């Protein structure tokens, strides 16, 4: 069953050729041995790989492994989302069948599934990718050791069964609050060593801007010396300013390789800043999803730092994966992606963006005031969110940019509309930022600004100290996923401000 089904409330099998004998064999195996089965396994797959999955389920059941298989466990009238939710929560393992079909169809919503798999791993469910053909493995799965079923299937099957049978206990959910900074630092030191790095702790009282100096002579990463910075956060994340600080330390030390490691996350803006502004530096970023992957790979480290528990009540209370908020996010993402471009979808795009912004920012912001005007025969709406929040980010915006109100403008521009976010669009927002509103405005659009738009924004700041930010659909999606992960989505807005300030010139 692919994870998108949990959110789409549907699972299409009309194009599959179902072999009656195989299904009968699966049923027979289940009825014959279900009273002795344990170690429940959930199988996630693309319907195009059904022949392999049928074979896999039969083999696992013959080894007395309890498999949750949608074609057997879902009955007419069952709620797909509820059934999958229960199945995953009660599973020790989720087997992800990796093929060119699955990576291109099953995990279409990459942002959504990154959060889903991270949540699974944090709450004690082991993820085991099953590679059945050459394909591009999604980044958020690349650190997890996969079972290779491309050639010797029977041998790979026995290795998989051994792992399942010997590791059937749920692992205690990962809670970063249970370890302090020094413990976290030791954990990272050990992971680096296992990945082939030779690590030396930076000595002395003076903060040099990094924690470790490491060297690497293997094949997976670039060879040479690395500055390694470790960040343990409770409720924050890595931003552009952290990146710049580490970059400065590397320049001073004349080092060309950096590795930044955090239990939190790094905004797309910060990653983009690295790729665009620091091209002469090899900058590796390991965020929480990477660390969870390494902890799945090196189970002895996970067990040492996050001990095993078999208490069913603990598992029941802590293993919350598919919840109401995730379903809401998925619906918003689908509305955003399916919105028609140009004038046809203009009003719909405004409505979607307003709903997303209210989901993200109310509270701490107040409900928006909607103002309309006519532009080229189209009724255009601005959303103005009162900003009276004591939240750190919104207070910073209020104090530094007089942002008593946060103005959002919506432009449903895409490549096929022939419209650009240029000078006129930026000046329009600039002119609307009078002193009772504030000096910051945000344009939401599927399309990034043109060169003229970037220049007009620069001039707006030089001439009137007014700052115009651009939020793409990718930014809106990332903010929703950050909110789901318990982080502050406004961090991305602050990152955009940092990027503007650091790139100004």
Secondary structure, 3 states (H helix, E strand, C coil): CCCHHHHHCCCCCCCCCCCHHHHHHHHHHHHHHHHHCEEEEEEECCHHHHHHHHHHHHHHHHCCEEEECHHHHCCCCCCHHHHHHHHHHCCCEEEEEECHHHHHHHCCCHHHHHHHHHHHHHCCCEEEEEECCCCCCCHHHCCCCCEECCCCHHHHHHHHHHHHHHCCCCCCCCCHHHCCHHHHHHHHHHHHHHCCEEEEECCCCCCCCCCEEEEECCCCCCCEEEEEEEECCCCCCECHHHHHHHHHHHHHHCCCEEEEEECCCECHHHHHHHHHHCCCCEEEEECHHHHHHHHHHCHHHHHHHCCCCCCHHHHHHHCCCCCHHHHHHHHHHHHHHCCCCHHHHHHHHHHHHHHHHHHHHCCCCCCCEEEEEEECCEEEEEEEEECCCCCHHHHHHHHHHCCCEEEEEEECCCHHHCCCECHHHHHHHHHHCCCCCCCEEEEEECCCECHHHHHHHHHHHHHHCCEEEEECHHHHHHHHHHHHCCCCCCHHHHHHHHHHHHHCC
